[in-house]
Every structure is written in structure tokens, then in C-alpha cells.
Amino acid sequence: MKIQLGEWAVSGNHGDAAAVDACGAELAIEARALVKRFDDFTAVDGVDISVPKGAIYGILGPNGAGKTTTLRMLLGIIDPDSGTRRVLGSDRPTEVARRIGYLPEERGLYPAMKATDAIAFLAALRGVPLAEGRRKGRELLEAHGLGYAADRQIRQLSKGMAQQVQLLGTLVHQPDLVVFDEPFSGLDALNQGKLERTIRDLAARGTTVIFSTHVIAHAERLCDQVAIIAGGKVPFAGPVDAARDRLRPQVRLETRVADGPWRAALPADARHEGAFWYFTLPESGIEPLLRALIEGEAGILSLSIERAGLHDAFVAIAGEAAARALEESAAEAAQGRQAKGGRR
Amino acid sequence: MLPEKLRAAFVVARRDFVAVIFSKTFIFFLLGPLFPLVIGAMAGSIGAQVQRDLDNPSIGVAMPAHQGDRLVRARNAMADRMAGQVPDFVVLDRLRDGETFDARAELAKGSGVAAVVTGTLDAPVLTGPQGRIGDWQGMISTFAARARTASPTAFPEVRGDVVQTTAASQRNGRIATAQGGQVLLFLLTMLLAGMVLSNLVEEKGNKIIEVLAAAIPMDALFLGKLFAMLAVSLVGIAVWGTAYGALVMAGMRSMPELATPAVGWPVFLVLGFLYFAMAYLLLGSLFLSIGGMATTVREVQTLSMPVTMMQLMVFFFASFALARPGTWIEWAAILFPVSSPFAMIAQAAQKPALWPHLLALGWQATWVLLIVRMGAQLFRRTVLKSGASGRPARRSIFAMLRKPA
């Protein structure tokens, strides 16, 4: 799904007082200690996020982790109970809504509207005059091979086509910041690939893209930075490489000799699967291990060091956070029981 | 920020207005008032026929010879000079000396008379149901007295001196105009304001609500929806008014005869329009807020009955206050936001001062904005509170009601 933004390509800087990160990069979004509770359930618990301008930023987390609530707070759909947020230089995201495009996870348009009118309506919500929105909508539909559907009602389109129309409506006003909530859900592999290209095109034109997903592969392919959310908290936020570096590289070893004194040199976590040994790269590095293996006459056939993938990093980081959250909630429950017992 | 809100409200209003006006169901909306009119006309025609039959009773007369005939002649001579309808007199029997007549048996056999006069002109006896005796006792006495006199009575002519109105009739006429204004206002708001109950369900069902919430302030969405339905209402009123005007021009209907309101007809009509808009916006914003909590059409349907009852209560309150001018009840009706337009249209019919209307319109507009703002905030807090995964569960209005304190 290519987005040809053409002569009305996205603008970058609107001259607002944007925040900067530690490296001096301008931030499109800066959120500090965001908290949101629904009754007695804390959906988001002290989230910090810094999204540099022009970056592709992923918010990763399992289902129910607080991704959508975080995005809704960033967009001003709901207000945090505490914490601060600054979006495109404004403390009130609704004031810069015209510069934001948002595609929610639960997509939908008015079924009786024609495709062109639907795009024009979404544009009008963001301040584009209706006639201009219609013209741009028609151009976008033509550019994406959907010109034949311009005058069809949304209810007459397939689900995939309706989703494309909504995507075009999200981008028609050339936003500086685009927020996608689970954009890949419900798309076939072909359209997932098209959407990835669209996101890259947007970023290439200076648009900041932030999206949530629980499918790590998309984030790994697209994102400059990610925030991992688990149990409403952010145990990690930063570059994708930094997330990977949270895990030590994995070593895969193949030897000619099945057993011998060299076995004593293997780290404690080494496990034997088929013809290979797998273990975490020791903190002392690979050289001392190699020396020991050679001296122990292991007969090395192959040895590879593999950097941890984002998926593994995500599982480890989110898993740790989930375990911590579980421990904390168990402790809270125990405290509650004690307090009740005390009152009795 | 206000111009931006109004701009956003206009975008929503335009979408809603076009969606309603160009929908196939709009024609049924326009035809809606026709159904009660047709049913009312049919029921009225049947009812009038029944009433005519009931209101044209006859009284049987069974008296000694000549006395009965004299009573009937007295009735015929005086009938035109008496207020109200005088029943026909039918001679059932001319009794000979010593002969009696069983009036009860006559009534029991169902000969068509509603009561029977027996006895003599000096001592008439009226046999009939209790209510009829109460109604006709005096009349029979008058006719019997007239029948007993031998010489005919000369009735002098009364010259008429017509005046346009009296202070009392003007006051009563204006009260009638005030009541008419209230009833019309009530009918229109009841017909139209209830429609906004289901207005946000469409956005929730289409899942477009989140896009709207991210793009524009929620109170702009509420205002836009109210403006759209107000515009739809005005289209409806224009069509109905034109249709009624056409019927009047064609001579098929007559304009109701109402006393000129204290502020004069042109100002009264302008105020009527403004108070309709305010009554609609006040009740509409309230219903929109209530309806916004509903998640399904079924919930909206369940809510429509109590909402209609609430409208009725507001109307009755304003009508009650109309009959108590100068009391705290009238002031309460004027100040209570949702009854204020009804109370003020009655004021316009009865009192010529215009400045209270400016104050009242300002007061009502302030409440519209307040209710819209509160409704929008409540909507944001309660509806858009969870992700697609649905945790925590989206709470409908019923779930909120179920929640223990």
C-alpha cells in the first residue's frame, strides 16, 4: 500500500517548543510517569516514553498490557490520572489534533458514506476544507488503485478495501505524527507488507510514526526505538539494539568429540540439543572458552555467536516484568489479608 | 478554542444532517405526525357520532289528558330561550281520570326515552337515572310552571351591544394561547428530542467514535449532533407547517382561534421558535448524555420510556405553574432549566415585557453548554476507557447502575 503524498508531502517543523532527549534530538512525544486507573484496576502505571521526531517508534506488549490506554492518553482521548505528556510541543494533545493522524485498532467508518466522502470527512475533522478533502481523497484513491471505488459506499467495499480507505483518511491531512494502534491486525501478509512500506515512506518524509503491536517481527523490521509495556509499566524503552543487548549473545557449538575434559569449560547453562551445544556467551568473552575447548581437544566443527533477537529480548523483558508484577500483586494481596485480619 | 470547537461541531452536524435528510427513513419521519392526525380524526368522527347520539335524548310524558300536551307546548316555546341543549319531549300516554302509568316499566323496556314525566303539572314526577334527574329537575319545573299559566308570556327582545373583549376574557384568552404554546412546544420536543437518544450508538457501533474522539473535542461532537438534529427538526417543522398552511388555504382546515399574545404574534412566534430551540437543546443534550452511556440499540429502546416520562413531567410542571402566576412554583418552573422554555413561552403569551426573555434565553443557553460539557466529560470517562481487548469491561449505563455504592 504505497502512499504517494506528492506535492503536499508532510511538513516537518511547525516551530513549536519541542522537547529534546538526552542526545539533543527533538522529541515528537514526551510522556513522564503516566498513570491511568479504571476503578480499582491500574491500566498504566508510571509510563515514560520519549519519541524522537521523524522516528518509527514501536510500543510492544502482550494483550491487555496497557498499549491502547497509553496511546489514548498520548492522543488526549482520555486524560491521565497523573503524569505529564507533551505531544508535538503541546501539553494538550487535542490542541494539535490537526497535525496528528490516528488509526485505532477497532477500525470503522460510516457505512453509508462514499469512499471519497469518508476520506473528506476524516480530513474535515482535522481542519481540511471539505472540497479540498474530496479532491485529495479522490487523488489518493486513484493513486492507490482504488479509483473505481471512489463513489461506492463503504458498506459496498470489502473489509480490506474499507481499511485502506480509512488509512488514507488517516493520512490525507499530511500529519506530522501518525499513531497506529495494532495496525497489522486483520491484514493479510500482502497488505502487512504494503503497510510496512507505507510506514517507512512516512518516516522517510519526516513524519513521526508510533504504533503498537504484539507481533514483534513488525517492530523489529521497522522501528528505530521501542517501548516494551507489561502490566502497565515500561521495563524497557530505547533503541531496538539496546533491547537486544539486554540479553547476552547465544553461542552455538558443534564438536567432533562427544565428551572429554573440555566439557568442564562449558558454562553452567549449556544444553545439548542434537549435534549442538547452546549456551549464553560468558561474560569473560569467547577467547578463554575457545582456548579451553582447543586445549581440551573438543574438535570444534563449528562455533557461532548469535545476537539475541527482539523477540527473545521482548519475552525476557516482558516476562521479567510480568513476574515482578505478579510478585507485587501477591505481596499486595498478602498485605490486604493481613490488614483484614488485623481489623478482625 | 471556541471557534475550533464550533468548526468541528459544524463538521459533525453537516455529516449527521446529510445522513438523516438523505436517508430513506426520513420520509417516514416527515409522515410521522400524519398517523396520529388520521387516527385522531377517525376516532374524533366516531366519538362525535356517539356523542351526538348520547346528547340527543328525549323525555317521555305520561300525564292526564291535555296536561302532557301543554307541557310539550311549553317546552317548544321556551327551548330556544334556554342555554344548552333541551331534550325532545314525547307524549307517551294521555291518561284518563284514575289511570296510572308505570314509568319504571317504560324505561325498563327500552322505548328510547331517557326519563319519564308523570304526575300532574302541579306535582310532576320525573323518573329516570340519578344523573338525569339532577340535570332535568329544574327544567321540568320551569316548563311545568310555564304550562300552568293560562295567558301566553311575552318575551321582550334584548338588544345586543357587542364589545371586542373584556379584561376577563382577554386574560382567559391569553391563558389559552399560553397553553396552546406550551402544548405545541411539548409535542415538538417530545417528537424530536427523543431521537438524539440513539445518536451516539451509531458511532459506537461503527467503531468510529475513537477516531472522532482523537480528532475533535468531545463537546464539539455533542454540539454537532445536537445542531444536526435541530436542523432536521426545523426541516420537519417547515414541511409540517407548509402542509398545514396548504390545508388552511384549501379550506380543509381552519386556523385555531387564539387570543393575541401579550407580546404580539410576530414576537411570540420568534420567541416560540427560540424557546423550541432551547427546549430541544436542553432536553436533547440531556438525552444525548444519557444515550451516550448506552452501548446497544436495545439499551436505548429501554431508556426511551423513562425519558418520555421525564418529558411529560417537565410539561406537567410547566402547565401546573401556568395556573399559579406569581407563586414560587412559577418561579421554579422559570428557573429550572428544562422547564424554563415552557414556562417562558407562557409568559410571552401573558406579559408584554421582553427583557425577561433575553435573560431566560441566556440562562437556558448557559445550561445547554453546561449539560453538553458534563455529558461529554462523562462520556469520555466512562465509554473510552479500555482497549479493544475489553479489559476492564466497557461499562454501559446499566453496568454503572449495577455497581454497588
Interface residues (C-beta under 8 A of the other chain):
Chain A: F38 D39 F41 A43 N63 G64 K67 T68 T69 R72 L75 G76 I77 I78 D79 T94 E95 A97 I100 Y102 P104 E105 E106 R107 G108 L109 Y110 P111 A112 F121 L122 A124 L125 R126 G127 L130 V179 D181 E182
Chain B: M1 R7 A8 V11 R14 R15 A19 S23 E202 N206 K207 I208 E210 V211 L212 A213 A214 A215 I216 P217 R380 R381 L384 K385 S386 G387 A388 S389 R391 P392
